[in-house]
Each structure stands twice: as structure tokens, then as C-alpha cells.
Amino acid sequence: MKIKPLADRVVLKAVELEETTKSGIILAASAQEKPQVSEVVAVGPGGVIDGKEVKMYVKVGDKVISGKYTGTEVKIDDVDYTIVRQADILAVVE
């Protein structure tokens, strides 16, 4: 199954966190935070939203940082995705 976002929405897939800290301490799954760095999987077309022209600045494959509690989480084919508006993306990781 394929996800095709509408308007200014972006589909994100969380990037796996390291399970070991820099000092070598192994973190239990319950001690890990929800990842904020995600990979862009699909991008909507943009267009006129609420009377304003919206240009899409992110593209598929970009690594981005989004707000911790933003978006809608969906599970398709046993993979977790988050659908957010482009405005909820805080930065592109280079």
C-alpha cells in the first residue's frame, strides 16, 4: 500500500535511535524518547491552502526534525508513519 499526502502534508518515517549512549550505556526501550528526526517518505503537492499559496520546501529522502507531539500517527503494512503539515517541520538535517 502507498501513501499519497494531500495539500501541504508530509509523510514521515521515524529514524531509529541508537540504543547505546556515547559513553557505552545501553538504554532500555522504555527509557528512549520518541525520535524527533524522521525521513520524508512522501510530500503533498502544496497549492492554495486557506487562500495562501503554499510551496513545498521538503522532498522525499530529506531528514527532518518535527515537533514532538505533532501530526497523526498511522500504521500501514506494519510500518509506523506520521503525517504532518509542512509548517510542523522545524528543520531539515543536513
trRosetta pair geometry for C-beta under 8 A, 3 or more apart (Angstrom, degrees):
i j d omega theta_ij theta_ji phi_ij phi_ji
1 76 5.3 -114 84 -178 124 118
1 77 5.8 -179 34 -36 97 110
2 42 8.0 120 176 -78 84 146
3 11 5.0 118 107 -96 135 161
3 41 7.0 52 60 111 119 122
3 42 5.4 -165 94 23 90 152
3 74 7.8 135 -103 84 140 141
3 76 6.5 171 -53 18 110 163
3 81 6.5 -154 -13 112 165 172
3 83 7.7 -137 177 -83 140 113
4 42 6.4 -123 -113 178 36 147
4 44 8.0 100 163 -102 61 67
5 9 3.9 -137 -177 94 122 101
5 10 6.2 -143 45 -87 173 15
5 11 5.3 -165 -44 -33 119 92
5 42 5.4 151 -1 113 99 107
5 43 6.7 -66 53 -172 124 15
5 44 4.0 -89 109 -60 97 93
5 83 6.2 166 -107 -142 114 108
6 9 6.0 39 60 25 52 121
6 44 5.4 24 121 -129 10 127
6 45 7.8 -25 -154 23 42 90
7 44 5.2 3 71 154 31 152
7 45 7.4 -43 -108 56 14 75
7 46 7.2 35 179 -134 44 13
7 47 6.3 -93 -132 48 61 109
7 49 5.6 94 -169 -92 117 115
7 54 7.5 47 174 62 81 145
8 44 5.8 -138 -94 74 7 130
8 46 5.7 51 -93 -117 76 53
8 47 7.7 -133 -53 41 79 72
8 49 5.4 -47 -13 -42 122 157
8 54 4.6 -52 -83 139 128 154
8 56 6.9 -174 -133 -86 70 86
8 85 5.5 38 106 -157 100 83
8 86 4.7 -87 171 8 98 109
8 87 7.3 43 134 -14 134 87
9 44 4.6 79 51 -25 66 136
9 83 5.5 12 -180 -180 122 98
9 84 6.8 158 -152 85 73 29
9 85 5.9 -57 -98 -97 62 49
9 86 7.4 -137 -102 -30 15 72
10 40 5.9 -54 -176 -133 115 101
10 42 7.2 172 -158 89 50 55
10 43 5.4 -7 -115 -112 83 67
10 44 6.8 -104 -66 5 49 87
10 56 7.9 142 -76 -145 104 110
10 58 5.9 26 -116 72 147 136
10 64 7.9 14 133 40 151 161
10 83 7.3 163 79 -153 39 55
10 84 5.6 -24 60 67 89 80
10 85 7.4 76 13 -178 86 11
10 86 5.7 97 -23 -82 118 67
10 89 6.6 7 46 -44 152 130
11 40 7.3 100 74 -164 57 58
11 41 4.5 -64 105 67 103 102
11 42 4.1 28 34 47 121 94
11 43 7.7 -122 24 -60 76 35
11 81 5.4 -9 -171 -178 97 129
11 82 7.5 149 -158 77 50 41
11 83 5.5 -24 -100 -99 67 76
12 38 3.7 40 179 141 117 146
12 39 6.9 141 -157 67 68 37
12 40 6.2 -43 -100 -100 69 47
12 41 6.6 160 -114 5 15 94
12 64 6.9 -97 -113 61 123 114
12 66 6.4 -105 -47 -13 172 146
12 71 7.2 -64 33 -122 120 167
12 81 6.6 142 72 -166 45 72
12 82 4.7 -23 64 64 102 92
12 83 7.6 176 18 -85 77 26
12 84 6.2 11 -3 11 122 111
13 38 6.1 150 69 -167 32 93
13 39 5.2 -25 62 61 90 92
13 41 5.0 78 -17 -48 107 123
13 79 6.9 -21 -127 166 118 113
13 80 7.4 126 -139 88 71 61
13 81 5.7 -45 -85 -108 72 75
13 82 7.9 168 -82 20 27 76
14 34 7.7 -96 -120 -178 143 74
14 35 4.5 120 -164 63 108 126
14 37 7.8 91 -156 84 62 53
14 38 5.3 -55 -98 -106 41 89
14 80 6.7 -3 13 93 112 110
14 82 7.3 72 -48 -4 88 114
15 35 5.9 -156 60 168 65 150
15 37 4.8 -39 39 107 125 96
15 38 6.1 -168 -12 -110 82 28
15 39 5.8 103 -67 -28 93 92
15 63 6.6 19 -48 -136 145 107
16 35 7.4 -120 -125 -62 12 155
17 32 5.6 159 78 -162 149 129
17 33 7.7 131 -83 60 163 68
17 35 5.3 -160 -50 -83 101 107
18 21 7.7 132 108 -85 115 27
19 26 6.1 13 140 -154 91 77
19 27 5.6 -142 -168 52 57 85
19 32 7.5 -59 -115 -72 64 136
20 24 6.3 -18 -179 -146 113 32
20 25 6.8 156 -158 77 65 36
20 26 5.2 -33 -100 -97 79 62
20 27 7.1 -168 -89 4 25 81
21 24 6.8 -35 72 33 77 21
21 25 4.5 9 30 52 117 90
21 26 8.0 -131 7 -65 76 18
21 27 6.6 97 -39 -40 88 104
27 31 4.8 -130 -168 83 94 117
27 32 5.4 106 132 -66 132 88
28 31 4.7 88 58 3 81 105
28 32 7.6 -143 93 -17 45 85
29 32 6.0 -51 -157 19 37 115
33 36 7.8 -7 121 -26 117 91
34 68 6.3 111 75 -157 120 85
35 38 6.9 128 116 -67 108 73
36 65 5.3 27 140 -150 101 83
36 66 6.5 -158 -168 55 72 56
36 67 7.9 -63 -140 178 103 7
36 68 6.1 -50 -96 -86 104 70
37 63 5.9 9 -176 178 101 103
37 64 7.3 161 -150 82 56 32
37 65 5.8 -33 -93 -90 63 73
37 93 6.1 13 -136 -23 112 154
38 63 7.3 166 84 -154 31 59
38 64 5.8 -27 65 64 81 81
38 65 7.8 137 18 -101 76 25
38 66 6.1 -11 19 6 125 114
38 82 6.8 -86 -116 45 162 118
39 61 7.0 -24 -170 -145 100 26
39 62 7.3 157 -153 83 56 40
39 63 5.7 -34 -96 -99 67 66
39 64 7.8 132 -111 18 19 77
40 43 6.3 19 175 -59 124 97
40 58 5.3 177 -86 153 157 120
40 59 6.7 132 93 99 148 27
40 60 5.5 -137 112 -119 99 34
40 61 6.4 -31 65 31 93 26
40 62 4.6 28 11 52 126 86
40 63 7.8 -132 -3 -74 81 20
40 64 6.1 63 -49 -3 98 120
41 60 6.7 9 178 -135 16 90
41 81 6.5 -75 32 -127 151 119
42 60 6.5 11 -95 -95 31 107
43 56 5.4 111 170 -177 124 146
43 58 6.1 -172 -103 92 129 86
43 59 6.3 -71 -16 -126 153 36
43 60 6.1 -124 -6 -51 103 75
44 56 6.9 -178 75 -87 65 136
44 86 8.0 -117 46 -40 104 106
45 56 7.3 -131 173 -23 18 136
46 49 7.8 -97 -172 -22 53 112
46 53 7.9 36 157 177 109 65
46 54 4.7 -152 -160 101 86 84
46 55 5.7 31 -155 -126 156 21
46 56 4.3 -129 -54 -31 117 91
46 86 7.8 8 -98 -17 86 151
47 53 7.6 -95 165 -141 25 59
47 54 6.4 3 59 51 38 92
48 51 6.7 2 179 -125 102 14
48 52 6.9 155 -152 73 65 25
48 53 5.8 -37 -95 -92 69 53
48 54 7.3 150 -109 10 17 82
49 52 6.2 -34 68 64 68 79
49 54 4.8 12 14 -13 116 133
54 86 7.0 147 178 43 120 137
56 59 7.7 107 132 -75 108 61
56 86 6.2 -147 -125 -89 69 150
57 86 6.8 120 32 -172 87 129
57 92 7.9 -121 130 -42 103 131
58 62 4.9 -125 -160 50 90 153
58 64 6.1 -14 -123 -68 141 140
58 86 6.5 -171 14 -131 110 99
58 89 6.3 -12 -42 102 144 174
58 92 6.5 178 -106 -89 92 114
59 62 5.6 108 58 -26 61 112
62 92 5.4 -55 -175 -140 123 108
62 93 7.9 136 172 45 76 69
63 92 7.1 106 76 -169 56 63
63 93 4.1 -53 103 60 106 111
64 89 4.9 -31 174 -152 139 117
64 90 7.7 138 173 48 89 61
64 91 6.7 166 -156 88 68 45
64 92 5.4 -40 -101 -106 78 55
64 93 6.5 -163 -90 2 20 85
65 89 7.3 114 74 -166 46 68
65 90 4.9 -54 99 64 94 105
65 91 4.6 11 42 54 110 91
65 92 8.0 -143 13 -72 77 13
65 93 6.3 98 -32 -47 92 101
66 70 5.7 -119 160 61 106 123
66 71 6.8 25 151 -24 147 128
66 82 7.3 -169 75 106 157 139
66 84 5.6 -163 -146 -32 146 174
66 88 5.5 35 -156 133 103 91
66 89 5.2 -52 -95 -107 85 57
66 90 6.2 156 -117 3 26 88
67 70 3.8 81 68 -16 110 120
67 71 7.9 161 65 -9 91 90
67 84 7.9 155 37 -136 90 140
67 88 5.5 -87 16 -170 110 89
67 90 6.5 117 -53 -40 66 114
70 82 7.9 89 97 167 70 129
70 84 5.4 56 128 -124 109 118
70 88 4.1 171 164 -164 152 132
71 82 4.2 65 125 173 148 102
71 83 5.6 162 -163 75 100 39
71 84 3.7 -60 -85 -76 110 85
71 85 8.0 -161 -90 5 74 59
71 88 6.2 165 -53 119 86 160
72 82 6.9 152 72 -157 36 62
72 83 4.9 -17 58 56 92 96
72 84 7.8 174 18 -71 63 50
73 80 6.4 -13 -167 -167 102 99
73 81 7.3 155 -154 84 54 44
73 82 5.3 -30 -96 -99 64 77
74 80 7.6 154 83 -153 39 53
74 81 5.3 -20 66 66 86 94
74 82 7.6 154 19 -96 71 28
74 83 6.4 28 2 -12 117 108
75 78 6.9 8 177 -118 103 20
75 79 6.9 161 -155 73 63 34
75 80 5.4 -29 -99 -96 81 62
75 81 7.5 163 -93 20 30 74
76 79 6.1 -30 71 59 65 86
76 81 6.4 -8 20 8 103 122
84 88 4.1 -114 -180 72 117 134
84 89 6.5 128 108 -51 134 79
85 88 5.0 102 59 -5 74 101
86 89 5.8 -46 -165 18 47 114
89 92 7.7 36 156 -63 122 69
